[in-house]
Amino acid sequence: MKMFMVVYAEASDEDIVAAVKEAGFKAYTKMCGLKGEGEESEPKLGTHYWPGENNALIIAVGNDKIQPLCDLVRKLKAEHPRAGLRAFTFPLEEECI
């Protein structure tokens, strides 16, 4: 399994979440109000000088679902060039308590 994380500008939230759900990924965790600087967009620091914030979706998926998610992010990045979309994967092990 993998943990897939996509970070994007909060202003694009409705479109990004809707696209993820439409693609069949209904289980996710959303983190809101993230601040940071990226390589492809202006800083989102929640200040007067650098307004805006980022959100992130994290989705636990099987390895076979990573490519479809990457394809979706590429499509969304083309549709929302100023959203600063970036995607990352991490190894994931589910722990049972």
Secondary structure, DSSP 8 states (H G I E B T S, - for coil): -EEEEEEEEGGGHHHHHHHHHHTT----EEEEEE-B--SSS--B-SSSSS---EEEEEEEE-GGGHHHHHHHHHHHHHH-TTS--EEEEEE------
